[in-house]
Amino acid sequence: MNYLYERVSYLKGLLDGMDLEKTTKESRLFSEIITVLDEFAEAINELNDDLTDVDEYVELMDEDLTALEDDLYEDEDEEDDFYEEIICPECGEVILVDEESLLEDDCETEITCPNCNHVIKIMDECGCDCGCSCETEE
């Protein structure tokens, strides 16, 4: 923004070089116009400095927001890892089942489809000796 100061200085130099009498109306008008232009240049420079500060502040806020979003969505991604998708053989509805609830019973879990109320039996291939119908590996 220094070019504004340079231009105003150039105008001041032109006015001084015109050898106008300081008491004439024209001389006072030109002098006042150059003074106002100088004030405009100062105000524009101050606004530019303020805008630079605001840009830096917004950039810092954006970085903080990005970090918060990463933390927030990272937690959601981890929660999704604990669910297993089961497809109902009757209606084709996708059901999200908590893996812990699949492991609650010994070897067999029953899930009711919320769409068609069909009972889905899920067998765990645990290889246990509990008397369930899963096959024991030896």
C-alpha positions as CSV (number, residue, x, y, z in Angstrom):
1,M,0.0,0.0,0.0
2,N,3.0,2.3,0.0
3,Y,2.2,3.2,-3.6
4,L,-0.8,5.3,-2.2
5,Y,1.6,7.3,-0.1
6,E,3.9,7.7,-3.1
7,R,1.1,9.0,-5.3
8,V,0.0,11.5,-2.6
9,S,3.6,12.6,-2.2
10,Y,3.8,13.1,-5.9
11,L,0.7,15.2,-5.9
12,K,2.1,17.3,-3.1
13,G,5.2,17.8,-5.1
14,L,3.2,18.9,-8.1
15,L,1.3,21.4,-6.0
16,D,4.5,22.8,-4.6
17,G,6.0,23.0,-8.1
18,M,3.1,25.0,-9.4
19,D,4.2,28.0,-7.5
20,L,0.7,28.9,-6.6
21,E,0.2,31.6,-4.0
22,K,-0.8,29.9,-0.7
23,T,-3.7,32.3,-0.1
24,T,-5.6,31.6,-3.4
25,K,-8.8,29.6,-3.4
26,E,-7.4,27.1,-5.9
27,S,-4.2,26.6,-3.8
28,R,-6.2,26.0,-0.6
29,L,-8.6,23.6,-2.5
30,F,-5.7,21.5,-4.0
31,S,-4.0,21.5,-0.6
32,E,-7.1,20.3,1.1
33,I,-7.8,17.6,-1.6
34,I,-4.2,16.3,-1.1
35,T,-4.7,16.2,2.7
36,V,-7.9,14.2,2.3
37,L,-6.2,11.8,-0.1
38,D,-3.4,11.4,2.4
39,E,-6.0,10.6,5.2
40,F,-7.6,8.1,2.8
41,A,-4.3,6.4,2.2
42,E,-3.7,6.1,5.9
43,A,-7.2,4.7,6.6
44,I,-6.7,2.1,3.8
45,N,-3.4,1.0,5.2
46,E,-4.9,0.6,8.7
47,L,-7.8,-1.4,7.2
48,N,-5.2,-3.6,5.4
49,D,-3.3,-4.2,8.6
50,D,-6.6,-5.1,10.4
51,L,-7.5,-7.4,7.6
52,T,-4.2,-9.2,7.8
53,D,-4.7,-9.7,11.5
54,V,-8.3,-11.0,10.9
55,D,-7.0,-13.4,8.2
56,E,-4.4,-14.8,10.6
57,Y,-7.0,-15.2,13.4
58,V,-9.4,-17.0,11.0
59,E,-6.6,-19.3,9.8
60,L,-5.9,-20.2,13.5
61,M,-9.6,-20.8,14.1
62,D,-9.8,-23.0,11.0
63,E,-6.9,-25.1,12.2
64,D,-8.5,-25.5,15.6
65,L,-11.8,-26.4,14.0
66,T,-10.1,-29.0,11.8
67,A,-8.5,-30.5,14.8
68,L,-11.8,-30.7,16.6
69,E,-13.5,-32.2,13.6
70,D,-10.8,-34.8,13.3
71,D,-11.2,-35.7,17.0
72,L,-15.0,-35.8,16.7
73,Y,-15.1,-37.9,13.5
74,E,-12.3,-40.1,14.6
75,D,-14.4,-41.1,17.6
76,E,-17.4,-41.8,15.3
77,D,-15.2,-44.0,13.1
78,E,-14.1,-46.0,16.1
79,E,-17.7,-46.5,17.1
80,D,-18.6,-47.8,13.7
81,D,-15.9,-50.4,14.0
82,F,-17.8,-52.1,16.9
83,Y,-20.9,-52.8,14.8
84,E,-21.4,-55.6,12.3
85,E,-23.8,-55.5,9.4
86,I,-26.3,-58.3,9.2
87,I,-28.6,-58.6,6.2
88,C,-32.1,-60.0,6.9
89,P,-32.7,-63.0,4.6
90,E,-36.4,-62.3,4.5
91,C,-36.6,-58.6,3.6
92,G,-33.0,-57.7,2.8
93,E,-32.8,-55.0,5.5
94,V,-29.3,-54.1,6.7
95,I,-29.2,-54.4,10.5
96,L,-26.3,-53.0,12.6
97,V,-25.5,-55.3,15.5
98,D,-23.2,-54.5,18.3
99,E,-20.4,-57.0,18.3
100,E,-20.6,-57.3,22.1
101,S,-24.3,-58.5,21.9
102,L,-23.2,-61.1,19.3
103,L,-20.8,-62.5,21.9
104,E,-23.2,-62.4,24.9
105,D,-24.7,-65.9,24.4
106,D,-22.5,-68.9,24.2
107,C,-22.6,-69.8,20.6
108,E,-25.9,-68.7,19.2
109,T,-27.5,-65.3,19.0
110,E,-31.0,-64.5,17.9
111,I,-31.7,-61.1,16.3
112,T,-35.1,-59.9,15.3
113,C,-35.3,-57.8,12.2
114,P,-36.9,-54.4,13.0
115,N,-38.4,-54.3,9.5
116,C,-40.2,-57.6,9.1
117,N,-39.8,-59.2,12.7
118,H,-38.0,-62.2,11.2
119,V,-35.8,-64.0,13.8
120,I,-32.3,-64.4,12.5
121,K,-30.1,-67.0,14.2
122,I,-26.4,-66.3,14.2
123,M,-24.1,-69.1,15.0
124,D,-20.6,-68.4,16.4
125,E,-18.0,-70.7,15.1
126,C,-16.4,-71.0,18.5
127,G,-15.6,-74.7,18.6
128,C,-16.9,-75.1,22.1
129,D,-18.3,-78.0,24.1
130,C,-21.5,-76.4,25.3
131,G,-23.9,-78.7,23.5
132,C,-24.9,-76.2,20.8
133,S,-25.0,-77.1,17.1
134,C,-21.7,-75.6,16.3
135,E,-19.0,-77.9,15.1
136,T,-16.2,-78.7,17.6
137,E,-12.7,-78.6,16.1
138,E,-10.2,-81.0,17.7
